[in-house]
Amino acid sequence: MARKPWSFKEDRRLMELAKSSATLEEAARQLGRTPDAIKRTALRLGLSLKSKTAKKD
């Protein structure tokens, strides 16, 4: 399956979600993307998103 290019609007929305402490899964659901796609784009934009499955110390 080919990747769908990200729009500027989607980049901005991901930035807003990261700023509001949304989880990786929430961002994927809201943007209609896979968690892997969210991870790749967050990395490209220098953002950090937590996963629901992340271990808590």
mmJSON file of the N, C-alpha and C atoms, coordinates in Angstrom:
{"data_MODEL":{"atom_site":{
"group_PDB":["ATOM","ATOM","ATOM","ATOM","ATOM","ATOM","ATOM","ATOM","ATOM","ATOM","ATOM","ATOM","ATOM","ATOM","ATOM","ATOM","ATOM","ATOM","ATOM","ATOM","ATOM","ATOM","ATOM","ATOM","ATOM","ATOM","ATOM","ATOM","ATOM","ATOM","ATOM","ATOM","ATOM","ATOM","ATOM","ATOM","ATOM","ATOM","ATOM","ATOM","ATOM","ATOM","ATOM","ATOM","ATOM","ATOM","ATOM","ATOM","ATOM","ATOM","ATOM","ATOM","ATOM","ATOM","ATOM","ATOM","ATOM","ATOM","ATOM","ATOM","ATOM","ATOM","ATOM","ATOM","ATOM","ATOM","ATOM","ATOM","ATOM","ATOM","ATOM","ATOM","ATOM","ATOM","ATOM","ATOM","ATOM","ATOM","ATOM","ATOM","ATOM","ATOM","ATOM","ATOM","ATOM","ATOM","ATOM","ATOM","ATOM","ATOM","ATOM","ATOM","ATOM","ATOM","ATOM","ATOM","ATOM","ATOM","ATOM","ATOM","ATOM","ATOM","ATOM","ATOM","ATOM","ATOM","ATOM","ATOM","ATOM","ATOM","ATOM","ATOM","ATOM","ATOM","ATOM","ATOM","ATOM","ATOM","ATOM","ATOM","ATOM","ATOM","ATOM","ATOM","ATOM","ATOM","ATOM","ATOM","ATOM","ATOM","ATOM","ATOM","ATOM","ATOM","ATOM","ATOM","ATOM","ATOM","ATOM","ATOM","ATOM","ATOM","ATOM","ATOM","ATOM","ATOM","ATOM","ATOM","ATOM","ATOM","ATOM","ATOM","ATOM","ATOM","ATOM","ATOM","ATOM","ATOM","ATOM","ATOM","ATOM","ATOM","ATOM","ATOM","ATOM","ATOM","ATOM","ATOM","ATOM","ATOM","ATOM"],
"id":[1,2,3,4,5,6,7,8,9,10,11,12,13,14,15,16,17,18,19,20,21,22,23,24,25,26,27,28,29,30,31,32,33,34,35,36,37,38,39,40,41,42,43,44,45,46,47,48,49,50,51,52,53,54,55,56,57,58,59,60,61,62,63,64,65,66,67,68,69,70,71,72,73,74,75,76,77,78,79,80,81,82,83,84,85,86,87,88,89,90,91,92,93,94,95,96,97,98,99,100,101,102,103,104,105,106,107,108,109,110,111,112,113,114,115,116,117,118,119,120,121,122,123,124,125,126,127,128,129,130,131,132,133,134,135,136,137,138,139,140,141,142,143,144,145,146,147,148,149,150,151,152,153,154,155,156,157,158,159,160,161,162,163,164,165,166,167,168,169,170,171],
"type_symbol":["N","C","C","N","C","C","N","C","C","N","C","C","N","C","C","N","C","C","N","C","C","N","C","C","N","C","C","N","C","C","N","C","C","N","C","C","N","C","C","N","C","C","N","C","C","N","C","C","N","C","C","N","C","C","N","C","C","N","C","C","N","C","C","N","C","C","N","C","C","N","C","C","N","C","C","N","C","C","N","C","C","N","C","C","N","C","C","N","C","C","N","C","C","N","C","C","N","C","C","N","C","C","N","C","C","N","C","C","N","C","C","N","C","C","N","C","C","N","C","C","N","C","C","N","C","C","N","C","C","N","C","C","N","C","C","N","C","C","N","C","C","N","C","C","N","C","C","N","C","C","N","C","C","N","C","C","N","C","C","N","C","C","N","C","C","N","C","C","N","C","C"],
"label_atom_id":["N","CA","C","N","CA","C","N","CA","C","N","CA","C","N","CA","C","N","CA","C","N","CA","C","N","CA","C","N","CA","C","N","CA","C","N","CA","C","N","CA","C","N","CA","C","N","CA","C","N","CA","C","N","CA","C","N","CA","C","N","CA","C","N","CA","C","N","CA","C","N","CA","C","N","CA","C","N","CA","C","N","CA","C","N","CA","C","N","CA","C","N","CA","C","N","CA","C","N","CA","C","N","CA","C","N","CA","C","N","CA","C","N","CA","C","N","CA","C","N","CA","C","N","CA","C","N","CA","C","N","CA","C","N","CA","C","N","CA","C","N","CA","C","N","CA","C","N","CA","C","N","CA","C","N","CA","C","N","CA","C","N","CA","C","N","CA","C","N","CA","C","N","CA","C","N","CA","C","N","CA","C","N","CA","C","N","CA","C","N","CA","C","N","CA","C","N","CA","C"],
"label_alt_id":[null,null,null,null,null,null,null,null,null,null,null,null,null,null,null,null,null,null,null,null,null,null,null,null,null,null,null,null,null,null,null,null,null,null,null,null,null,null,null,null,null,null,null,null,null,null,null,null,null,null,null,null,null,null,null,null,null,null,null,null,null,null,null,null,null,null,null,null,null,null,null,null,null,null,null,null,null,null,null,null,null,null,null,null,null,null,null,null,null,null,null,null,null,null,null,null,null,null,null,null,null,null,null,null,null,null,null,null,null,null,null,null,null,null,null,null,null,null,null,null,null,null,null,null,null,null,null,null,null,null,null,null,null,null,null,null,null,null,null,null,null,null,null,null,null,null,null,null,null,null,null,null,null,null,null,null,null,null,null,null,null,null,null,null,null,null,null,null,null,null,null],
"label_comp_id":["MET","MET","MET","ALA","ALA","ALA","ARG","ARG","ARG","LYS","LYS","LYS","PRO","PRO","PRO","TRP","TRP","TRP","SER","SER","SER","PHE","PHE","PHE","LYS","LYS","LYS","GLU","GLU","GLU","ASP","ASP","ASP","ARG","ARG","ARG","ARG","ARG","ARG","LEU","LEU","LEU","MET","MET","MET","GLU","GLU","GLU","LEU","LEU","LEU","ALA","ALA","ALA","LYS","LYS","LYS","SER","SER","SER","SER","SER","SER","ALA","ALA","ALA","THR","THR","THR","LEU","LEU","LEU","GLU","GLU","GLU","GLU","GLU","GLU","ALA","ALA","ALA","ALA","ALA","ALA","ARG","ARG","ARG","GLN","GLN","GLN","LEU","LEU","LEU","GLY","GLY","GLY","ARG","ARG","ARG","THR","THR","THR","PRO","PRO","PRO","ASP","ASP","ASP","ALA","ALA","ALA","ILE","ILE","ILE","LYS","LYS","LYS","ARG","ARG","ARG","THR","THR","THR","ALA","ALA","ALA","LEU","LEU","LEU","ARG","ARG","ARG","LEU","LEU","LEU","GLY","GLY","GLY","LEU","LEU","LEU","SER","SER","SER","LEU","LEU","LEU","LYS","LYS","LYS","SER","SER","SER","LYS","LYS","LYS","THR","THR","THR","ALA","ALA","ALA","LYS","LYS","LYS","LYS","LYS","LYS","ASP","ASP","ASP"],
"label_asym_id":["A","A","A","A","A","A","A","A","A","A","A","A","A","A","A","A","A","A","A","A","A","A","A","A","A","A","A","A","A","A","A","A","A","A","A","A","A","A","A","A","A","A","A","A","A","A","A","A","A","A","A","A","A","A","A","A","A","A","A","A","A","A","A","A","A","A","A","A","A","A","A","A","A","A","A","A","A","A","A","A","A","A","A","A","A","A","A","A","A","A","A","A","A","A","A","A","A","A","A","A","A","A","A","A","A","A","A","A","A","A","A","A","A","A","A","A","A","A","A","A","A","A","A","A","A","A","A","A","A","A","A","A","A","A","A","A","A","A","A","A","A","A","A","A","A","A","A","A","A","A","A","A","A","A","A","A","A","A","A","A","A","A","A","A","A","A","A","A","A","A","A"],
"label_entity_id":["1","1","1","1","1","1","1","1","1","1","1","1","1","1","1","1","1","1","1","1","1","1","1","1","1","1","1","1","1","1","1","1","1","1","1","1","1","1","1","1","1","1","1","1","1","1","1","1","1","1","1","1","1","1","1","1","1","1","1","1","1","1","1","1","1","1","1","1","1","1","1","1","1","1","1","1","1","1","1","1","1","1","1","1","1","1","1","1","1","1","1","1","1","1","1","1","1","1","1","1","1","1","1","1","1","1","1","1","1","1","1","1","1","1","1","1","1","1","1","1","1","1","1","1","1","1","1","1","1","1","1","1","1","1","1","1","1","1","1","1","1","1","1","1","1","1","1","1","1","1","1","1","1","1","1","1","1","1","1","1","1","1","1","1","1","1","1","1","1","1","1"],
"label_seq_id":[1,1,1,2,2,2,3,3,3,4,4,4,5,5,5,6,6,6,7,7,7,8,8,8,9,9,9,10,10,10,11,11,11,12,12,12,13,13,13,14,14,14,15,15,15,16,16,16,17,17,17,18,18,18,19,19,19,20,20,20,21,21,21,22,22,22,23,23,23,24,24,24,25,25,25,26,26,26,27,27,27,28,28,28,29,29,29,30,30,30,31,31,31,32,32,32,33,33,33,34,34,34,35,35,35,36,36,36,37,37,37,38,38,38,39,39,39,40,40,40,41,41,41,42,42,42,43,43,43,44,44,44,45,45,45,46,46,46,47,47,47,48,48,48,49,49,49,50,50,50,51,51,51,52,52,52,53,53,53,54,54,54,55,55,55,56,56,56,57,57,57],
"pdbx_PDB_ins_code":[null,null,null,null,null,null,null,null,null,null,null,null,null,null,null,null,null,null,null,null,null,null,null,null,null,null,null,null,null,null,null,null,null,null,null,null,null,null,null,null,null,null,null,null,null,null,null,null,null,null,null,null,null,null,null,null,null,null,null,null,null,null,null,null,null,null,null,null,null,null,null,null,null,null,null,null,null,null,null,null,null,null,null,null,null,null,null,null,null,null,null,null,null,null,null,null,null,null,null,null,null,null,null,null,null,null,null,null,null,null,null,null,null,null,null,null,null,null,null,null,null,null,null,null,null,null,null,null,null,null,null,null,null,null,null,null,null,null,null,null,null,null,null,null,null,null,null,null,null,null,null,null,null,null,null,null,null,null,null,null,null,null,null,null,null,null,null,null,null,null,null],
"Cartn_x":[0.835,0.0,0.884,0.618,1.424,1.092,2.083,1.887,1.188,0.283,-0.411,0.424,0.763,1.571,0.866,1.649,1.103,0.917,-0.198,-0.451,0.085,0.246,0.677,-0.332,-1.61,-2.675,-2.55,-2.233,-2.053,-0.822,0.257,1.456,1.108,0.369,-0.019,-0.898,-1.815,-2.712,-1.91,-0.936,-0.087,0.701,1.18,1.893,0.978,-0.278,-1.24,-1.517,-1.677,-1.941,-0.765,0.446,1.631,1.71,1.401,1.443,0.412,-0.728,-1.786,-1.612,-0.453,-0.104,-0.982,-1.444,-2.21,-1.29,-1.858,-1.051,-0.878,0.062,0.315,-0.963,-1.654,-2.871,-3.996,-4.118,-5.136,-4.856,-3.606,-3.224,-3.501,-3.175,-3.418,-4.915,-5.725,-7.174,-7.721,-7.281,-7.8,-7.364,-6.164,-5.655,-5.928,-6.461,-6.744,-5.485,-4.442,-3.148,-2.779,-1.807,-1.328,-0.393,-0.265,0.695,2.116,2.515,3.85,3.994,2.953,2.99,3.093,2.382,2.445,3.858,4.453,5.824,6.817,6.728,7.659,7.534,6.308,6.095,6.476,6.167,6.562,8.088,8.786,10.244,10.735,10.128,10.508,10.28,9.207,8.865,9.514,10.226,10.881,9.913,8.837,7.811,7.957,7.379,7.394,5.958,5.577,4.253,4.427,3.67,3.704,2.734,3.069,2.192,1.432,0.205,-0.565,0.15,0.879,1.556,2.93,3.338,4.643,4.676,5.818,5.972,6.08,5.441,5.537,6.441,7.419,8.374,7.832],
"Cartn_y":[-1.178,0.0,1.247,2.159,3.372,4.347,5.088,6.098,7.319,7.865,9.095,10.273,11.209,12.348,13.144,13.693,14.501,15.931,16.524,17.927,18.8,20.073,21.024,21.038,20.957,20.961,19.752,18.583,17.386,17.518,18.086,18.33,19.217,20.292,21.228,20.535,19.7,18.99,18.033,17.352,16.458,17.25,18.425,19.277,19.658,20.003,20.352,19.166,17.989,16.791,16.471,16.601,16.338,17.332,18.584,19.627,19.368,18.781,18.503,17.137,16.527,15.236,14.073,14.121,13.0,11.793,10.607,9.4,9.141,8.294,7.881,7.321,6.483,5.853,6.871,7.851,8.896,9.706,10.078,10.849,10.06,8.778,7.927,7.878,7.712,7.64,8.972,10.075,11.387,11.777,11.36,11.731,10.672,9.525,8.462,7.86,7.775,7.231,6.061,5.284,4.191,4.754,4.045,4.493,4.628,3.738,3.849,5.141,5.518,6.77,7.972,7.898,8.98,9.063,7.914,7.892,8.515,8.106,8.634,10.145,10.627,12.062,12.839,12.297,12.954,13.088,12.042,12.085,13.172,13.221,14.227,15.65,15.835,17.151,17.449,16.466,16.661,16.639,15.864,15.782,14.493,14.495,13.307,12.955,11.713,11.223,9.955,9.833,8.632,7.591,6.342,5.254,4.753,4.299,3.715,2.519,1.816,0.597,0.86,2.124,2.446,2.028,1.485,1.037,2.245,2.143,3.21,2.735,3.568,3.187,3.512],
"Cartn_z":[0.0,0.0,0.0,-0.893,-1.007,0.122,0.535,1.576,0.995,1.775,1.395,1.915,1.061,1.519,2.629,3.536,4.615,4.139,4.492,4.167,5.301,5.016,6.035,7.185,6.846,7.852,8.788,8.236,9.059,9.956,9.414,10.225,11.42,11.166,12.223,13.269,12.801,13.723,14.609,14.024,14.807,15.851,15.498,16.452,17.617,17.295,18.339,19.256,18.664,19.458,20.382,19.868,20.693,21.849,21.558,22.581,23.678,23.299,24.273,24.942,24.758,25.381,24.916,23.677,23.118,22.968,23.063,22.868,21.373,21.069,19.694,19.059,19.814,19.309,19.076,19.98,19.808,18.549,18.353,17.179,15.904,15.912,14.74,14.42,15.446,15.251,14.706,15.287,14.878,13.466,13.091,11.769,10.701,11.119,10.154,9.552,10.376,9.958,10.858,10.438,11.283,12.362,13.478,14.494,13.94,13.023,12.412,11.623,10.901,10.132,11.071,12.181,13.17,13.744,14.078,14.617,13.655,12.377,11.361,11.221,11.167,10.978,12.23,13.397,14.637,14.709,14.306,14.287,13.327,12.138,11.144,11.665,12.446,12.966,14.321,14.87,16.156,17.328,17.195,18.234,19.029,20.218,21.058,21.442,21.176,21.551,22.363,23.431,24.261,23.693,23.887,23.491,24.71,24.512,25.612,26.197,25.352,25.792,26.396,26.494,27.066,28.531,28.934,30.32,31.243,32.396,33.396,34.513,34.864,35.927,37.291],
"occupancy":[1.0,1.0,1.0,1.0,1.0,1.0,1.0,1.0,1.0,1.0,1.0,1.0,1.0,1.0,1.0,1.0,1.0,1.0,1.0,1.0,1.0,1.0,1.0,1.0,1.0,1.0,1.0,1.0,1.0,1.0,1.0,1.0,1.0,1.0,1.0,1.0,1.0,1.0,1.0,1.0,1.0,1.0,1.0,1.0,1.0,1.0,1.0,1.0,1.0,1.0,1.0,1.0,1.0,1.0,1.0,1.0,1.0,1.0,1.0,1.0,1.0,1.0,1.0,1.0,1.0,1.0,1.0,1.0,1.0,1.0,1.0,1.0,1.0,1.0,1.0,1.0,1.0,1.0,1.0,1.0,1.0,1.0,1.0,1.0,1.0,1.0,1.0,1.0,1.0,1.0,1.0,1.0,1.0,1.0,1.0,1.0,1.0,1.0,1.0,1.0,1.0,1.0,1.0,1.0,1.0,1.0,1.0,1.0,1.0,1.0,1.0,1.0,1.0,1.0,1.0,1.0,1.0,1.0,1.0,1.0,1.0,1.0,1.0,1.0,1.0,1.0,1.0,1.0,1.0,1.0,1.0,1.0,1.0,1.0,1.0,1.0,1.0,1.0,1.0,1.0,1.0,1.0,1.0,1.0,1.0,1.0,1.0,1.0,1.0,1.0,1.0,1.0,1.0,1.0,1.0,1.0,1.0,1.0,1.0,1.0,1.0,1.0,1.0,1.0,1.0,1.0,1.0,1.0,1.0,1.0,1.0],
"B_iso_or_equiv":[0.0,0.0,0.0,0.0,0.0,0.0,0.0,0.0,0.0,0.0,0.0,0.0,0.0,0.0,0.0,0.0,0.0,0.0,0.0,0.0,0.0,0.0,0.0,0.0,0.0,0.0,0.0,0.0,0.0,0.0,0.0,0.0,0.0,0.0,0.0,0.0,0.0,0.0,0.0,0.0,0.0,0.0,0.0,0.0,0.0,0.0,0.0,0.0,0.0,0.0,0.0,0.0,0.0,0.0,0.0,0.0,0.0,0.0,0.0,0.0,0.0,0.0,0.0,0.0,0.0,0.0,0.0,0.0,0.0,0.0,0.0,0.0,0.0,0.0,0.0,0.0,0.0,0.0,0.0,0.0,0.0,0.0,0.0,0.0,0.0,0.0,0.0,0.0,0.0,0.0,0.0,0.0,0.0,0.0,0.0,0.0,0.0,0.0,0.0,0.0,0.0,0.0,0.0,0.0,0.0,0.0,0.0,0.0,0.0,0.0,0.0,0.0,0.0,0.0,0.0,0.0,0.0,0.0,0.0,0.0,0.0,0.0,0.0,0.0,0.0,0.0,0.0,0.0,0.0,0.0,0.0,0.0,0.0,0.0,0.0,0.0,0.0,0.0,0.0,0.0,0.0,0.0,0.0,0.0,0.0,0.0,0.0,0.0,0.0,0.0,0.0,0.0,0.0,0.0,0.0,0.0,0.0,0.0,0.0,0.0,0.0,0.0,0.0,0.0,0.0,0.0,0.0,0.0,0.0,0.0,0.0],
"pdbx_formal_charge":[null,null,null,null,null,null,null,null,null,null,null,null,null,null,null,null,null,null,null,null,null,null,null,null,null,null,null,null,null,null,null,null,null,null,null,null,null,null,null,null,null,null,null,null,null,null,null,null,null,null,null,null,null,null,null,null,null,null,null,null,null,null,null,null,null,null,null,null,null,null,null,null,null,null,null,null,null,null,null,null,null,null,null,null,null,null,null,null,null,null,null,null,null,null,null,null,null,null,null,null,null,null,null,null,null,null,null,null,null,null,null,null,null,null,null,null,null,null,null,null,null,null,null,null,null,null,null,null,null,null,null,null,null,null,null,null,null,null,null,null,null,null,null,null,null,null,null,null,null,null,null,null,null,null,null,null,null,null,null,null,null,null,null,null,null,null,null,null,null,null,null],
"auth_seq_id":[1,1,1,2,2,2,3,3,3,4,4,4,5,5,5,6,6,6,7,7,7,8,8,8,9,9,9,10,10,10,11,11,11,12,12,12,13,13,13,14,14,14,15,15,15,16,16,16,17,17,17,18,18,18,19,19,19,20,20,20,21,21,21,22,22,22,23,23,23,24,24,24,25,25,25,26,26,26,27,27,27,28,28,28,29,29,29,30,30,30,31,31,31,32,32,32,33,33,33,34,34,34,35,35,35,36,36,36,37,37,37,38,38,38,39,39,39,40,40,40,41,41,41,42,42,42,43,43,43,44,44,44,45,45,45,46,46,46,47,47,47,48,48,48,49,49,49,50,50,50,51,51,51,52,52,52,53,53,53,54,54,54,55,55,55,56,56,56,57,57,57],
"auth_comp_id":["MET","MET","MET","ALA","ALA","ALA","ARG","ARG","ARG","LYS","LYS","LYS","PRO","PRO","PRO","TRP","TRP","TRP","SER","SER","SER","PHE","PHE","PHE","LYS","LYS","LYS","GLU","GLU","GLU","ASP","ASP","ASP","ARG","ARG","ARG","ARG","ARG","ARG","LEU","LEU","LEU","MET","MET","MET","GLU","GLU","GLU","LEU","LEU","LEU","ALA","ALA","ALA","LYS","LYS","LYS","SER","SER","SER","SER","SER","SER","ALA","ALA","ALA","THR","THR","THR","LEU","LEU","LEU","GLU","GLU","GLU","GLU","GLU","GLU","ALA","ALA","ALA","ALA","ALA","ALA","ARG","ARG","ARG","GLN","GLN","GLN","LEU","LEU","LEU","GLY","GLY","GLY","ARG","ARG","ARG","THR","THR","THR","PRO","PRO","PRO","ASP","ASP","ASP","ALA","ALA","ALA","ILE","ILE","ILE","LYS","LYS","LYS","ARG","ARG","ARG","THR","THR","THR","ALA","ALA","ALA","LEU","LEU","LEU","ARG","ARG","ARG","LEU","LEU","LEU","GLY","GLY","GLY","LEU","LEU","LEU","SER","SER","SER","LEU","LEU","LEU","LYS","LYS","LYS","SER","SER","SER","LYS","LYS","LYS","THR","THR","THR","ALA","ALA","ALA","LYS","LYS","LYS","LYS","LYS","LYS","ASP","ASP","ASP"],
"auth_asym_id":["A","A","A","A","A","A","A","A","A","A","A","A","A","A","A","A","A","A","A","A","A","A","A","A","A","A","A","A","A","A","A","A","A","A","A","A","A","A","A","A","A","A","A","A","A","A","A","A","A","A","A","A","A","A","A","A","A","A","A","A","A","A","A","A","A","A","A","A","A","A","A","A","A","A","A","A","A","A","A","A","A","A","A","A","A","A","A","A","A","A","A","A","A","A","A","A","A","A","A","A","A","A","A","A","A","A","A","A","A","A","A","A","A","A","A","A","A","A","A","A","A","A","A","A","A","A","A","A","A","A","A","A","A","A","A","A","A","A","A","A","A","A","A","A","A","A","A","A","A","A","A","A","A","A","A","A","A","A","A","A","A","A","A","A","A","A","A","A","A","A","A"],
"auth_atom_id":["N","CA","C","N","CA","C","N","CA","C","N","CA","C","N","CA","C","N","CA","C","N","CA","C","N","CA","C","N","CA","C","N","CA","C","N","CA","C","N","CA","C","N","CA","C","N","CA","C","N","CA","C","N","CA","C","N","CA","C","N","CA","C","N","CA","C","N","CA","C","N","CA","C","N","CA","C","N","CA","C","N","CA","C","N","CA","C","N","CA","C","N","CA","C","N","CA","C","N","CA","C","N","CA","C","N","CA","C","N","CA","C","N","CA","C","N","CA","C","N","CA","C","N","CA","C","N","CA","C","N","CA","C","N","CA","C","N","CA","C","N","CA","C","N","CA","C","N","CA","C","N","CA","C","N","CA","C","N","CA","C","N","CA","C","N","CA","C","N","CA","C","N","CA","C","N","CA","C","N","CA","C","N","CA","C","N","CA","C","N","CA","C","N","CA","C","N","CA","C"],
"pdbx_PDB_model_num":[1,1,1,1,1,1,1,1,1,1,1,1,1,1,1,1,1,1,1,1,1,1,1,1,1,1,1,1,1,1,1,1,1,1,1,1,1,1,1,1,1,1,1,1,1,1,1,1,1,1,1,1,1,1,1,1,1,1,1,1,1,1,1,1,1,1,1,1,1,1,1,1,1,1,1,1,1,1,1,1,1,1,1,1,1,1,1,1,1,1,1,1,1,1,1,1,1,1,1,1,1,1,1,1,1,1,1,1,1,1,1,1,1,1,1,1,1,1,1,1,1,1,1,1,1,1,1,1,1,1,1,1,1,1,1,1,1,1,1,1,1,1,1,1,1,1,1,1,1,1,1,1,1,1,1,1,1,1,1,1,1,1,1,1,1,1,1,1,1,1,1]
}}}
